[in-house]
Amino acid sequence: MKKVILLFILFMLPSTSVFAASSVVAIKENEIVAIHLEQNNKVITLNKGEDFFNPKIFDNKQFVAYQDLKSNVYLSKLNDPFDTIFQMSDVKSYTLYGNNLIFSKSEGGIFLYDMSKNKVISLIEKSKYYYDELTINSQGLLFAKKYLIREYSPLGIIQYDLNKKTESLIIDYIPITKDDIGMDPSIAKLSTNGELLYIWCEPNSASQRMDGVPLCVYDVKTKEFKTFNQIKMLVYPDNLAIHPTNDDLIAVINGTWRMMNENKQLQLFNPMNEQIENITKPGIVAMSPSFSQDGTRLYYSAGIEVKDQYTTFVPGSNQIYVYDLNTKKTEKLTNDLTGFDFYPQEIENEELLFLRFDKDHQLSLVRRENKGEESIILTNLLTTNFEVYGHLDSYQILSVKY
C-alpha cells in the first residue's frame, strides 16, 4: 500500500521534481529574465534598471551570476523575482566554481564568494596587477590573463592552483619588435576534462586580430604549448565548440576576414593528431556551432557565402542545421525565410533553443520541438554593444544550462 501511495505522489508532482528542466536566462534592455520552459515558457524578471550582460547559470540551476556595464557583478536566485543575494562593485571578470563565485577586481586581486558561508575570501591579494578572462577547471586550476595596472600592460596567461595557493605564468606575452609583431595571448575555452586550455594567439595588431588569428592549445598536464596555423579564426567564443565527452575533438569556424558572410567553414578538429573533417561545403558559411549533450550531434547556423560585400543578418539567409557524427549526415532544421537563425542550444528531448533576427532586426528566442514545431518564447532581446561585422556575442545575452 505504501509503495502505491508513493508512486501516486511521484506521478502527481510537477515535472521539475522528478526531472530537472533546462534553465534559461536572457537579457533584454535594462532587464534580466529567467524563462521556465517546464512552466509553459513562463518569464520571470530577476533584476531591472541596469545594462546587464554576461549571464552564467550555476550547475545546480538555482542561481545565476551576471554583470552590468557599471562593473558590478550580481548573484540572483532563478526562481524568485528580484531576489539578489550578492552584489560586488569594480569587478573585471568572473567565473563559476561549484557553488562559488570567483571574480577579479579592476584595482587588482582575485576573490572567491562562498555562497554557503556568505563570505568573500581573497585568493590573490590586491597589488599592482589585475586579472581578466577568468576560467577554471574542476580540479581547482584557475586560468586568467594578467596585466600590470599602471601601464595596462599584458604579461601573459597565468595558472593559479586553489589547493596549493600558487600562481605561475604559463604563456608569456611577446612584445612587438622591429622584426616581429609579437603575441598577446587570450583565453578561448577549456576542454571538458579541464586539461586543454585553448588560446587565441593574437598579434599586437588590432586590424590583424579582427581578421583572424591562429588557434593554440596549452596542455595543463604536459605543459606543452602548440600553435595550429591551419586553423585561423575570428576571436569569438561561439566560433569554438568543445565536445562534451571526447576531449580530442572540437568544432571550429575556420576562416579569415572579419565579416561572417565570407570564408567561414565549419570543421571538426582533433588537436592531438591535427586531423580536420570538413562539415560545410565550399560556398557555404557557418557560425555558432554547438554539440548535443551526448556529443553525437553538432548543431550550427549556415547560409550561402556572399563575397566582397558587407551584409549582416539578412532575413532568410541563415538556417539551423544538425550534423550526425555517427551517420555523417546533415539535416536542415529550420526554413523560416523572414528571419536569420543562429546560436542553437540543445535542451531536453532533442529540442532546441536558438536566436532569430526578423526583418525589422528585432531579436527573438525561439523554441523548436523535436518534431519541428516552433514557438517564439521571448522577444526584443538586447543587441546593443554586442553586434559587430555580422556577428553577435550571443553568450553576453543568453545562458542555457541543460
C-alpha positions as CSV (number, residue, x, y, z in Angstrom):
1,M,0.0,0.0,0.0
2,K,2.8,2.4,0.9
3,K,4.5,1.8,-2.5
4,V,1.3,2.5,-4.3
5,I,0.9,5.8,-2.4
6,L,4.5,6.8,-3.1
7,L,4.1,6.1,-6.8
8,F,0.9,8.2,-6.9
9,I,2.7,11.1,-5.2
10,L,5.6,10.9,-7.6
11,F,3.2,10.9,-10.5
12,M,1.3,13.9,-9.2
13,L,4.4,16.0,-8.5
14,P,5.4,18.7,-11.1
15,S,7.9,17.5,-13.7
16,T,10.6,19.7,-12.1
17,S,10.5,17.5,-9.0
18,V,11.4,14.3,-11.0
19,F,13.4,15.6,-14.0
20,A,15.4,18.9,-13.8
21,A,14.4,21.0,-16.8
22,S,16.9,23.2,-18.7
23,S,17.4,26.6,-17.2
24,V,17.4,29.7,-19.4
25,V,18.4,33.3,-18.7
26,A,18.2,36.1,-21.2
27,I,19.0,39.8,-21.3
28,K,16.6,42.5,-22.5
29,E,17.1,46.2,-22.4
30,N,17.7,47.1,-18.8
31,E,16.3,43.8,-17.7
32,I,17.5,40.2,-17.0
33,V,14.9,37.4,-17.1
34,A,14.6,33.7,-16.4
35,I,12.5,31.5,-18.6
36,H,10.9,28.4,-17.1
37,L,10.4,26.0,-20.0
38,E,8.6,23.5,-17.9
39,Q,6.0,26.1,-16.9
40,N,4.8,26.9,-20.4
41,N,7.8,29.2,-21.0
42,K,7.0,31.4,-18.1
43,V,9.1,34.5,-17.9
44,I,10.3,35.9,-14.5
45,T,12.2,39.2,-14.1
46,L,15.3,38.7,-12.0
47,N,16.6,42.3,-12.0
48,K,15.9,45.5,-13.7
49,G,17.2,49.0,-14.2
50,E,20.8,48.5,-15.5
51,D,22.6,47.5,-18.6
52,F,23.1,43.8,-17.8
53,F,25.2,41.3,-19.7
54,N,27.2,38.0,-19.5
55,P,24.8,35.7,-17.6
56,K,26.1,32.3,-16.4
57,I,23.9,29.7,-14.7
58,F,25.3,27.6,-11.9
59,D,25.4,23.8,-12.4
60,N,22.7,23.4,-9.7
61,K,20.4,25.6,-11.8
62,Q,19.2,27.5,-8.8
63,F,21.3,30.6,-9.2
64,V,22.7,32.9,-12.0
65,A,25.6,35.3,-12.0
66,Y,25.7,38.3,-14.3
67,Q,27.3,41.8,-14.8
68,D,26.4,45.3,-15.7
69,L,28.2,48.0,-17.6
70,K,28.9,49.8,-14.3
71,S,31.3,46.9,-13.4
72,N,29.0,45.3,-10.8
73,V,28.6,41.5,-10.6
74,Y,25.3,40.1,-9.2
75,L,24.1,36.7,-7.9
76,S,20.4,36.0,-8.1
77,K,18.0,33.2,-7.5
78,L,16.5,31.7,-10.7
79,N,13.0,31.0,-9.3
80,D,12.4,34.3,-7.4
81,P,11.9,37.7,-9.0
82,F,14.2,40.5,-7.7
83,D,16.0,38.2,-5.3
84,T,19.6,39.3,-5.5
85,I,21.7,37.6,-2.8
86,F,25.1,39.1,-3.6
87,Q,26.5,42.1,-5.4
88,M,30.1,43.4,-5.8
89,S,31.4,46.5,-7.5
90,D,34.5,47.2,-9.5
91,V,34.5,43.7,-11.0
92,K,36.6,43.0,-14.1
93,S,35.9,39.3,-14.8
94,Y,34.2,36.3,-13.1
95,T,33.8,32.6,-13.4
96,L,31.8,29.9,-11.5
97,Y,33.3,27.1,-9.4
98,G,30.8,24.7,-7.9
99,N,28.5,26.9,-5.8
100,N,31.2,29.6,-5.5
101,L,31.7,32.8,-7.5
102,I,35.3,33.7,-8.3
103,F,35.9,37.3,-9.5
104,S,38.7,39.7,-10.2
105,K,38.7,43.5,-9.5
106,S,39.9,46.4,-11.6
107,E,42.0,47.6,-8.7
108,G,43.7,44.2,-8.5
109,G,43.4,40.8,-6.9
110,I,41.2,37.7,-7.3
111,F,38.5,36.8,-4.8
112,L,36.0,33.9,-4.0
113,Y,32.5,34.4,-2.8
114,D,31.5,31.3,-0.7
115,M,27.7,31.2,-1.1
116,S,27.2,28.7,1.8
117,K,29.0,31.0,4.2
118,N,28.0,34.3,2.6
119,K,31.7,35.3,2.8
120,V,34.3,36.8,0.4
121,I,37.8,35.2,0.5
122,S,40.9,36.7,-1.0
123,L,42.7,34.3,-3.3
124,I,45.3,36.7,-4.8
125,E,45.9,39.9,-2.8
126,K,45.5,43.3,-4.3
127,S,48.7,44.5,-5.9
128,K,49.9,46.3,-9.0
129,Y,48.4,43.5,-11.2
130,Y,44.8,42.8,-12.3
131,Y,43.4,39.7,-13.9
132,D,40.9,39.2,-16.7
133,E,39.3,36.3,-18.7
134,L,38.9,34.1,-15.7
135,T,38.1,30.4,-16.2
136,I,38.6,27.4,-14.0
137,N,38.6,23.6,-14.3
138,S,37.1,21.0,-11.9
139,Q,40.5,20.4,-10.3
140,G,40.7,23.9,-8.9
141,L,43.2,25.3,-11.5
142,L,42.2,28.9,-12.3
143,F,43.4,30.5,-15.5
144,A,43.5,34.2,-16.2
145,K,45.1,36.9,-18.3
146,K,47.4,39.1,-16.1
147,Y,48.0,42.8,-16.6
148,L,50.2,45.4,-15.0
149,I,47.7,48.0,-13.8
150,R,49.7,51.2,-14.2
151,E,50.7,50.7,-17.9
152,Y,47.7,48.5,-18.7
153,S,50.4,46.1,-20.0
154,P,49.6,42.4,-20.5
155,L,52.1,40.0,-19.0
156,G,50.5,36.8,-20.3
157,I,48.3,34.0,-19.0
158,I,48.7,32.6,-15.5
159,Q,47.6,29.5,-13.7
160,Y,46.5,29.7,-10.1
161,D,46.1,26.5,-8.0
162,L,43.3,27.0,-5.5
163,N,44.5,24.0,-3.5
164,K,48.2,24.9,-3.3
165,K,47.6,28.6,-3.5
166,T,50.4,29.1,-6.0
167,E,50.5,31.3,-9.2
168,S,52.6,30.6,-12.2
169,L,52.9,32.3,-15.6
170,I,52.2,29.6,-18.3
171,I,52.1,31.6,-21.5
172,D,54.1,34.8,-22.0
173,Y,53.1,37.9,-23.7
174,I,55.5,38.6,-26.5
175,P,56.1,42.3,-27.2
176,I,56.3,43.8,-30.6
177,T,59.8,44.4,-32.1
178,K,61.0,45.8,-35.4
179,D,61.2,42.3,-36.8
180,D,58.2,40.6,-35.2
181,I,54.7,41.7,-34.3
182,G,54.8,39.5,-31.1
183,M,51.8,37.8,-29.4
184,D,49.1,38.9,-27.0
185,P,47.5,35.5,-26.0
186,S,43.9,35.4,-24.8
187,I,41.9,32.6,-23.3
188,A,39.3,31.0,-25.6
189,K,37.9,27.9,-23.8
190,L,38.7,24.9,-21.7
191,S,38.2,21.3,-22.7
192,T,35.6,19.3,-20.8
193,N,38.2,17.5,-18.7
194,G,40.0,20.8,-18.0
195,E,43.3,19.6,-19.3
196,L,43.4,21.5,-22.6
197,L,43.3,25.3,-22.5
198,Y,42.5,26.8,-25.9
199,I,44.2,30.1,-26.7
200,W,43.7,32.8,-29.2
201,C,47.2,33.6,-30.4
202,E,46.5,37.3,-31.1
203,P,49.1,39.5,-32.7
204,N,49.9,43.0,-31.4
205,S,47.8,44.5,-34.1
206,A,44.1,45.4,-33.8
207,S,43.4,45.1,-37.5
208,Q,45.1,41.7,-37.9
209,R,43.3,40.5,-34.8
210,M,39.9,41.5,-36.3
211,D,40.7,39.4,-39.5
212,G,41.5,36.1,-37.7
213,V,44.2,34.6,-35.5
214,P,45.7,31.1,-35.1
215,L,44.2,28.8,-32.6
216,C,46.6,27.5,-30.0
217,V,46.4,25.0,-27.1
218,Y,48.2,24.6,-23.8
219,D,48.3,21.1,-22.2
220,V,47.8,21.5,-18.5
221,K,49.4,18.1,-17.7
222,T,52.4,18.1,-20.1
223,K,52.8,22.0,-20.1
224,E,53.2,21.8,-23.9
225,F,52.1,24.8,-26.0
226,K,51.1,24.2,-29.6
227,T,50.0,26.5,-32.4
228,F,47.6,25.3,-35.1
229,N,48.5,27.6,-38.1
230,Q,46.0,25.7,-40.3
231,I,43.2,27.0,-38.1
232,K,42.6,30.8,-38.4
233,M,39.6,32.1,-36.5
234,L,37.8,35.3,-35.5
235,V,38.1,35.8,-31.8
236,Y,34.6,34.9,-30.8
237,P,33.8,32.2,-28.2
238,D,30.9,30.8,-30.2
239,N,33.3,30.1,-33.1
240,L,34.7,27.3,-31.0
241,A,32.6,24.4,-29.6
242,I,34.0,21.9,-27.0
243,H,32.9,18.3,-27.3
244,P,31.2,17.2,-24.0
245,T,32.7,13.7,-23.8
246,N,35.6,13.5,-26.3
247,D,38.4,15.8,-25.3
248,D,40.2,15.0,-28.6
249,L,37.5,16.8,-30.6
250,I,36.4,20.3,-31.1
251,A,34.3,22.2,-33.7
252,V,35.7,25.4,-35.2
253,I,34.7,28.1,-37.6
254,N,37.8,28.3,-39.7
255,G,38.4,31.3,-41.9
256,T,40.0,34.8,-42.1
257,W,38.4,38.2,-42.8
258,R,36.3,40.0,-40.3
259,M,32.9,39.6,-41.9
260,M,30.9,36.5,-41.0
261,N,29.3,36.2,-44.5
262,E,32.6,35.2,-46.2
263,N,35.2,32.4,-45.8
264,K,33.8,30.7,-42.6
265,Q,33.9,27.0,-42.8
266,L,32.7,24.6,-40.1
267,Q,35.2,21.8,-39.3
268,L,35.8,19.1,-36.8
269,F,39.3,19.2,-35.5
270,N,41.4,16.8,-33.5
271,P,44.0,18.8,-31.5
272,M,46.1,15.6,-30.8
273,N,46.7,14.4,-34.4
274,E,45.6,17.7,-36.1
275,Q,43.1,15.9,-38.4
276,I,40.4,18.1,-40.0
277,E,37.0,17.0,-41.1
278,N,35.1,19.5,-43.2
279,I,31.4,19.7,-42.3
280,T,30.2,22.5,-44.6
281,K,31.0,22.6,-48.3
282,P,32.7,25.4,-50.3
283,G,30.3,28.3,-50.9
284,I,28.6,27.9,-47.5
285,V,29.4,30.0,-44.5
286,A,28.7,28.8,-41.0
287,M,28.5,30.2,-37.5
288,S,27.8,29.3,-33.8
289,P,28.3,25.5,-33.6
290,S,27.3,23.6,-30.5
291,F,27.3,19.9,-29.6
292,S,24.4,17.9,-28.3
293,Q,24.7,16.9,-24.7
294,D,25.7,13.3,-25.6
295,G,28.1,14.6,-28.3
296,T,26.5,12.7,-31.2
297,R,25.1,15.7,-33.0
298,L,26.6,19.1,-34.0
299,Y,24.2,22.0,-34.4
300,Y,25.1,25.1,-36.4
301,S,23.8,28.0,-38.4
302,A,24.7,28.2,-42.1
303,G,23.9,30.1,-45.3
304,I,25.2,30.8,-48.8
305,E,28.5,32.7,-48.9
306,V,28.4,36.4,-50.0
307,K,31.8,37.6,-51.2
308,D,33.2,41.1,-51.1
309,Q,30.0,42.6,-49.6
310,Y,29.2,43.9,-46.1
311,T,26.0,42.0,-45.2
312,T,24.7,41.4,-41.7
313,F,21.8,39.2,-40.6
314,V,19.9,39.2,-43.9
315,P,16.5,37.6,-43.3
316,G,16.2,34.1,-44.8
317,S,19.9,33.8,-45.4
318,N,20.8,31.5,-42.5
319,Q,19.1,28.4,-41.1
320,I,19.8,25.9,-38.4
321,Y,21.3,22.5,-39.4
322,V,22.4,19.4,-37.5
323,Y,25.2,17.0,-38.4
324,D,25.2,13.5,-37.1
325,L,28.7,12.5,-36.1
326,N,27.8,8.8,-36.4
327,T,26.0,8.7,-39.7
328,K,27.9,11.7,-41.2
329,K,24.6,13.1,-42.5
330,T,23.3,16.6,-42.3
331,E,19.7,17.7,-41.8
332,K,18.2,21.2,-42.2
333,L,16.1,22.0,-39.1
334,T,14.6,25.5,-39.9
335,N,13.2,27.0,-43.0
336,D,12.0,30.5,-42.0
337,L,12.5,32.9,-44.9
338,T,11.7,36.0,-42.9
339,G,14.4,35.5,-40.2
340,F,18.1,34.9,-39.6
341,D,18.5,31.8,-37.4
342,F,21.7,31.2,-35.3
343,Y,23.1,30.2,-32.0
344,P,21.4,26.8,-31.5
345,Q,21.4,25.3,-28.0
346,E,20.1,21.8,-27.2
347,I,17.7,21.2,-24.3
348,E,15.7,18.1,-23.3
349,N,14.3,15.6,-25.8
350,E,16.4,16.9,-28.6
351,E,14.6,20.2,-28.5
352,L,16.4,23.4,-29.4
353,L,16.6,27.0,-28.4
354,F,18.0,29.4,-30.9
355,L,18.1,33.1,-31.8
356,R,16.3,34.7,-34.7
357,F,16.6,38.2,-36.2
358,D,13.5,39.2,-38.0
359,K,13.1,41.6,-41.0
360,D,13.0,44.6,-38.6
361,H,16.2,43.4,-36.9
362,Q,14.4,42.5,-33.7
363,L,16.0,39.6,-31.9
364,S,13.8,36.8,-30.5
365,L,14.4,33.5,-28.7
366,V,12.8,30.5,-30.5
367,R,12.0,27.1,-29.1
368,R,11.9,24.2,-31.6
369,E,10.4,20.9,-30.5
370,N,11.9,17.6,-31.8
371,K,9.0,17.3,-34.3
372,G,9.8,20.7,-35.8
373,E,7.2,22.9,-34.3
374,E,8.5,26.4,-33.4
375,S,7.3,29.0,-30.9
376,I,8.8,32.4,-30.0
377,I,9.2,32.4,-26.3
378,L,10.9,35.8,-25.8
379,T,11.1,38.9,-28.0
380,N,13.3,42.1,-28.1
381,L,16.5,40.6,-26.7
382,L,19.3,43.1,-26.2
383,T,21.7,43.6,-29.1
384,T,23.3,46.9,-28.3
385,N,27.0,46.8,-27.6
386,F,27.4,43.1,-28.7
387,E,27.0,43.3,-32.5
388,V,29.8,43.8,-34.9
389,Y,30.7,42.7,-38.5
390,G,27.7,40.4,-38.8
391,H,28.4,38.7,-35.5
392,L,26.5,38.9,-32.2
393,D,28.2,38.0,-28.9
394,S,25.2,35.8,-28.0
395,Y,26.8,34.5,-24.8
396,Q,26.5,38.0,-23.5
397,I,22.7,38.0,-23.6
398,L,21.8,34.3,-23.3
399,S,22.7,31.4,-21.0
400,V,21.2,27.9,-21.3
401,K,22.0,25.2,-18.8
402,Y,20.9,21.6,-19.7
